[in-house]
């Protein structure tokens, strides 16, 4: 049995921890990961996590420069289970919503949509303006999944790490990665 392939994009929104944890957990679950990080994504990872591009690249099975439009993830013939952009900036969202594949991350997202595979965007910006909302609607109408990393509090998380891990587990399950185990709501107990 071959490992499922997961394309991961990290763009320039705050929340680089989501992409990092996603890569770590996907590896633990046996997924083959392919990473594209934008320059702004590297800047945020450095600022928020003290990580550079080399440290990010080390988390993936393969990594690609954003300008490498000839990379395998730019083609629909490269079969993948899903693509996740974590975090997804509003610039990246707009590019995906309008089919503007000007770098490898947005090209891979466009390919994911055209091949009718799962594209999950962890959009990170609030409050939303009308352009943001329209772009989210456009991506949803094209088959993408807009997944703002909004925490669930019903599991009574004790730390930010638990909030992040819960979101990552939900995203991996949504991406179809076997053995991902998000905590399920157990219902109210009387």
C-alpha positions as CSV (number, residue, x, y, z in Angstrom):
1,X,0.0,0.0,0.0
2,X,1.4,3.4,-1.0
3,X,1.4,6.4,1.3
4,X,-1.2,9.1,0.5
5,X,0.4,12.2,-1.0
6,X,-0.5,15.5,0.7
7,X,0.6,18.8,-0.8
8,X,1.0,21.5,1.9
9,X,1.3,25.2,1.3
10,X,2.4,27.7,3.9
11,X,1.6,31.3,2.9
12,X,2.2,34.7,4.5
13,X,-0.6,34.8,7.1
14,X,-0.1,34.5,10.8
15,X,-0.4,31.0,12.1
16,X,2.7,29.2,10.7
17,X,2.2,26.7,13.5
18,X,-0.7,25.2,11.7
19,X,1.5,24.3,8.7
20,X,4.3,23.0,10.9
21,X,2.0,20.8,13.0
22,X,0.2,19.6,9.9
23,X,3.5,18.4,8.4
24,X,4.6,16.8,11.7
25,X,1.3,14.9,12.2
26,X,1.0,13.9,8.5
27,X,4.5,12.3,8.8
28,X,3.5,10.5,11.9
29,X,0.4,9.1,10.1
30,X,2.5,7.9,7.2
31,X,1.5,10.5,4.6
32,X,4.0,11.6,1.9
33,X,4.2,15.4,2.1
34,X,5.1,17.9,-0.6
35,X,5.7,21.4,0.7
36,X,5.6,24.8,-0.9
37,X,6.4,27.8,1.3
38,X,6.1,31.4,0.0
39,X,8.7,34.0,1.0
40,X,6.1,35.6,3.3
41,X,5.4,32.2,4.8
42,X,9.1,31.8,5.6
43,X,9.1,35.3,7.2
44,X,6.2,34.4,9.4
45,X,7.7,31.1,10.4
46,X,10.8,32.9,11.4
47,X,9.0,35.5,13.4
48,X,6.5,33.2,15.1
49,X,8.5,30.0,15.5
50,X,12.2,30.9,15.0
51,X,12.3,28.6,12.0
52,X,14.0,29.2,8.6
53,X,13.3,27.7,5.2
54,X,15.7,24.8,5.8
55,X,13.9,23.9,9.1
56,X,10.5,24.0,7.3
57,X,11.8,22.0,4.3
58,X,13.1,19.3,6.7
59,X,9.5,18.6,7.9
60,X,8.4,17.4,4.4
61,X,9.4,14.5,2.3
62,X,9.9,16.9,-0.6
63,X,9.9,20.7,-0.8
64,X,9.8,23.1,-3.7
65,X,10.7,26.7,-4.3
66,X,7.6,28.9,-5.0
67,X,9.0,29.8,-8.4
68,X,9.5,26.2,-9.5
69,X,6.4,26.1,-11.8
70,X,7.8,22.9,-13.4
71,X,7.6,20.9,-10.2
72,X,5.6,17.7,-10.1
73,X,2.9,19.3,-7.9
74,X,2.1,21.7,-10.7
75,X,0.6,18.9,-12.8
76,X,-2.7,17.1,-12.5
77,X,-0.9,13.9,-13.5
78,X,0.8,14.0,-10.1
79,X,-1.8,12.1,-8.0
80,X,-2.5,13.5,-4.5
81,X,-5.0,12.9,-1.8
82,X,-5.5,16.6,-1.1
83,X,-3.8,19.9,-0.7
84,X,-3.9,22.0,2.4
85,X,-2.8,25.7,2.7
86,X,-2.0,26.3,6.3
87,X,-2.1,29.2,6.9
88,X,-3.7,30.7,3.9
89,X,-3.3,34.5,3.4
90,X,-6.0,36.5,1.8
91,X,-3.6,37.2,-1.1
92,X,-3.3,33.4,-1.7
93,X,-7.1,33.0,-1.3
94,X,-7.7,35.7,-3.9
95,X,-5.2,34.1,-6.3
96,X,-6.9,30.7,-5.9
97,X,-10.4,32.2,-6.2
98,X,-9.5,33.9,-9.5
99,X,-7.3,31.2,-11.0
100,X,-4.1,33.3,-10.7
101,X,-1.4,30.6,-10.6
102,X,1.5,33.0,-10.5
103,X,3.6,30.8,-8.2
104,X,3.9,27.1,-7.4
105,X,1.6,27.3,-4.4
106,X,-1.3,28.9,-6.2
107,X,-0.7,26.8,-9.4
108,X,-0.8,23.6,-7.3
109,X,-4.0,24.8,-5.7
110,X,-5.5,25.5,-9.1
111,X,-4.5,22.0,-10.3
112,X,-6.1,20.5,-7.2
113,X,-9.4,22.2,-8.0
114,X,-9.3,21.3,-11.7
115,X,-8.6,17.6,-10.9
116,X,-11.6,17.7,-8.4
117,X,-9.3,16.8,-5.5
118,X,-9.7,18.2,-2.0
119,X,-8.3,21.7,-1.4
120,X,-8.5,23.0,2.2
121,X,-7.6,26.6,2.9
122,X,-7.0,27.6,6.5
123,X,-7.7,31.3,5.9
124,X,-6.3,33.6,8.5
125,X,-7.6,37.1,8.7
126,X,-10.3,38.8,10.6
127,X,-12.5,40.6,10.3
128,X,-13.5,39.6,6.8
129,X,-14.2,42.3,4.3
130,X,-16.5,41.8,1.3
131,X,-13.7,40.8,-1.0
132,X,-12.6,38.1,1.4
133,X,-16.1,36.7,1.7
134,X,-16.6,36.7,-2.1
135,X,-13.3,35.0,-2.6
136,X,-14.2,32.3,0.0
137,X,-17.6,31.8,-1.8
138,X,-15.8,31.5,-5.2
139,X,-13.4,28.9,-3.8
140,X,-16.3,27.0,-2.2
141,X,-18.3,27.0,-5.4
142,X,-15.3,25.6,-7.2
143,X,-15.2,22.7,-4.7
144,X,-12.6,24.0,-2.3
145,X,-13.0,23.9,1.5
146,X,-12.6,27.1,3.4
147,X,-11.5,26.2,6.9
148,X,-10.7,29.1,9.2
149,X,-8.8,27.6,12.1
150,X,-11.4,28.5,14.6
151,X,-11.0,26.5,17.9
152,X,-13.6,24.2,19.4
153,X,-13.8,24.7,23.1
154,X,-16.2,21.9,23.9
155,X,-13.3,19.5,24.5
156,X,-11.9,21.9,27.1
157,X,-8.4,22.5,25.7
158,X,-5.8,23.2,28.3
159,X,-3.3,25.0,26.0
160,X,-2.8,26.6,22.7
161,X,-1.0,23.5,21.6
162,X,-4.2,21.5,22.2
163,X,-6.2,24.0,20.1
164,X,-3.8,23.8,17.2
165,X,-3.6,20.0,17.4
166,X,-7.3,19.6,17.4
167,X,-7.6,21.8,14.3
168,X,-4.8,19.9,12.5
169,X,-6.4,16.6,13.3
170,X,-9.7,17.7,11.9
171,X,-8.0,19.0,8.7
172,X,-6.1,15.8,8.2
173,X,-9.3,13.8,8.5
174,X,-11.0,16.1,6.0
175,X,-8.0,15.5,3.7
176,X,-8.7,11.8,3.8
177,X,-5.5,10.9,5.7
178,X,-6.2,7.5,7.4
179,X,-5.9,7.3,11.2
180,X,-6.3,11.0,11.7
181,X,-8.3,11.1,14.9
182,X,-10.1,14.4,15.7
183,X,-11.9,14.6,19.0
184,X,-15.6,14.1,18.5
185,X,-18.3,15.9,20.3
186,X,-19.8,13.4,22.8
187,X,-23.1,15.3,23.4
188,X,-24.4,16.8,26.5
189,X,-24.4,14.6,29.6
190,X,-27.2,15.0,32.1
